[in-house]
Amino acid sequence: MSVLFLLIAVLFLAYTNGANDNFKGVATLFGSRTAGYRSALAWATVTTFAGSLTALWVSQGLVKAFSGKGLVPAPLTEQPLFLLAVGLGAALTVFLATLTGFPISTTHALTGALIGAGWMAVGPQIRLEPLTRIFFLPLAVSPFLALLMTAVLYPLFRVLRAGSGIQKKLCLCVGSRQEPVLIQPDGTAVLQSTGVTLAVGEISQCVDQYQGVLLGVESQHLLDLLHYFSAGAVSFARGLNDTPKILALLVAAQALSLRAGTAVFLVAAGPWRREDFLVLGGWLKQ
């Protein structure tokens, strides 16, 4: 019975993980107006799911780390009640953060849950050396590593854009001068004096666009494709990284094997809400 409750807790953790994290990877797609909300969410759902399934073959190390072995005595990591406390503690933390709009990492929640449950179970027997090496050090270093890589890549991309002759398209803001116009059936306006076609909109609708051709492809179209790729890569990496951490609770309890494809599929599909299925269905019909 305790294993059944553990399975429910793990699926709840997977659900809250998706609710809190799923849109983060594609937020730039939506913010830059490269994609609408529904398209961005569908792309995040598909790529995260792909990363989750890939974890079946490449992420055994994370399963071992987040089973608690080395942090607390080995017999404790096989007790379903201990793992149930870890799973529920992490899931409720992420769930409350999602309801309050607070960005949180499932990794941080699981780490805190492992430490909290371990401290209550064995007190000072909890081992601090693996805690620093396996958990705290990667969590502390990763933001600075991402900052460094971005600081190197962004100037490089700017130089490549300028060297390729790709220029920005700019919005034209017309002042108070009045010009006679002809309104076209599609809603655009044509200046009678010059024949220039204008589209009326708000300042908030102005976004950076690029003009030029790179490798035989219109530059803005190529940039949008690369933006989809980068956002999808973030979501794929999140699924690849988070799924084995959640699955570790079941593996540690010896309830399931890491090679059990059904278990991985359940954890991968756990974040999917009804809205995700509806959005994905609409996106595929486009």
N, C-alpha and C positions, 0 to 999 in steps of 0.2 A: 504493500500500500504506500509506503514512504517513497518508493521508486516512482510510483504513478504521480504523486504530488511533486516530486522533483522534476518529472517531465513537464508537468503543467507550469512550474516555475520557470523552467528553461524556455519554454515557448512564450511565456509572458515577457521574459527578458528580451527575447528576440523581437517581439512585437514592439516593445518600448524603444529598443535600439533603432528600429526602422522609423518609428514615429519621430524620434529626435534627430536622427542623423541623415535620413534618406535624401532630404532636399539640400543638405549642405554642399554636396559635391557639385550640384548643378545650379547653385544660387547665382553664379556669375552668368550663366546662360540666360536666366530670367532677368537679372538686373541689367544686363547689357541689351535686352530686348532681342537677343539672337533667337530666343525661343519663347513661346508663351508658357504659362504656368503648367498647363496640362501636358504639353510636349516635353517640357523639362522634367516633370515628375515621372512620366513614362520612361524617359531615357535613363533616369536615375534608378528606377525599379529594375529595368532589364539588365543594366550593367552591374548593379550590386548583386543581383541574383546570379549572374555569370561568375562573379568573383567568389561568391559563397560556394558554388559547386566546385570551382577550381581548388578551393581549400582542401578538398578531399585528398588531393595528391601531394600538396606542397607545404602544409602547415602543421605537421605533427609536433614541431618544437613548441609552438604556442599552446597546443593542447596540454603538453606536459607542464609548462610554466604556470598556466592558470588552473591547473588541478590542485594547486596548493602544495605539491610535493617539494620538499626542501625548505618550505616556509614553516610548516608545522609537522609534527610527527606523522610518519607515513600511514599508520593505522587510522588516524583521524581523517585523512583525505579520502578514505574509502567509505566513510559513514554517510549514508544518504541524508540524515538529519543535519549534519554539518554542512553538506553541500546545498541542501534545501535552504538553510539560513543564508548562505552566500548568494544563491540565486535570487531569493526574494528581496534581500537587502539591496542588491544591485538593481533589480528591476524596479522596485519602488522608488529608488533614488532617481533613476532615469525618467520614470513616469511622472514624478512630481516636477522635475526640471522641465519636462515637455509641456505640462499644463501651465507652468508659470512663464514659459518662453525663455527659459534659461539654457544657453548652450552648454552641454556637458559631454564628456567623453565616457562611453561605456567602459573603456579600459580603466579610467579613474574609479568609476563606480565599482567595478569588479575587484580592483586592487583594494579599495577601502573595505569592501565586504569581506574579502579574504582576511585582511588584517583584523577587522573587528570580530569576526567569528572565531578566528584563531586565538586572539587575545582572551576572549571569554572562555574558550575551551581549555587552553593550556597556559595562559598567563605568560610568565617570563620565559617559557620554553620556546616561544616563537623566535625564529632565527632572523636576525637583522641583516646578516651579510647577503643572503639571497634577495632580501627585500630591496636592498640598495642596488645590487648588481642587475637583477632581473627586471625590477619594476621602476624604481625611482630614476635611475640613470637614463634609460631610454626615454622616459616621459619628460625629463628635463632637457635632454639634448635635442630631441626631434624638432621642437619649434625653431631653435636657432639654426639647425641644419636646413630646414625649409626656408628660413629667412635668407641664409647665405646663398642658397641655390637660386632663389628668386632675384636677389640682388645681382647675380652674375648673368642670369638669362635675360632679364628685361632689357638692359642696355645692349646686349648682343642682338636681340630681336629688333631694336630700334635702328641699329647700324645696318642690319640686313635689309630692313624696309627702305631706308634712305638710299642705300646702294643699289636697290632694285628699281629705283625711280617711282616707287609707289607713294602717292600723295594723299593727304586727307581731303575729303569733301567737307565743305563748311556750310552751315546754315546761313541764310541771308535774312537779316532782320530789317524790315522796311519801316522807316520812320513815319512822321505825321503827314508827309506829302501825299496828296490824293492823285490817283491815276485811274482813268477809265479802263474798265476791264470787261471782257466777255466771259460769261460762265459757260463752261462746257458740260455736256450731259454727265460726265463722270465726276463732276464736282470741282474740277480744277478751274483756275482762272487764267486768262491770257491777257497780258497788257496790250492794249490797242496800239500804243506808241512804238513798242519794240517787238511785239509778238512773243515775248518771253512767257513761258508757262509757269505759273505759281501754284503751289499747294498750300492751303491755309492750315495752320496747326498751332499748338502751344509750344512754348519754350521747352517744356518738359519732354516733348516728343522728339527734340533734336538729339541725335546720337551721332557719334563719330562713324564715318563711313570712309572707305578707302577706294581710290580709283587707280587703275593700272592693271597690267597683266603680268602674271608670274607663272612660268612654266606652261604657258598656253592657257592658263585658267584665270578668269576674272578675279582680282585680288580679294575683293570683299567676300565672294563666294568661298574662296580657299580659306580665308580667315575664319569664316563661320564653321567650315568643316573641321578645321583644327581646333576650334573652340569646343565643338561637340566631342572631339576625340579627347581633349584634355579633361573635360568635365566627366566624360565616361570613364577615363582612367582613374580619376579620383574615386568615383563610386565603386569601380571594380576593385581597387585596392582596399577600400573600406570593407567590402564584403569578404575579400580574401583574408583580411586581418582580424575582423571581428567574429566571424563565424566559428573558427576553432576555439576562441576564448569562451564562447557561450557553450559550445559542444563539450568542452573540457569537463563540465560538471557532470554530464552523463557518462563520459568515458571513465572519469575517476571513480564513479560509483559502480563501475563494471556493469552498468545497465546496458551499454551499447559499445560496439567497437567503432573506432574511428573509420574503419573501412565500410561501415554500414551506410550504404548510400541513402537509405530511407531516413536515417537520423539526420544526415547532412541536409537532405531535401527539406525536412520539416523545419529545421532551424533557418534555412535559407528562405523558406516561404513564410516563416513566422512574422516578419515585418510587414507582409502584404495586408493592407486593409481593403475593405470593400471599394473605397475610392480608388485605390491603386488599380484594381481589376477593371473598373469602369474607365479610368483614364487610359490604361493600356489598350483596352478594346477600341476606344475612340481613336487613339493614335495610330493603331494598325490599319484602321479603315481609311485614314487620310491618304 
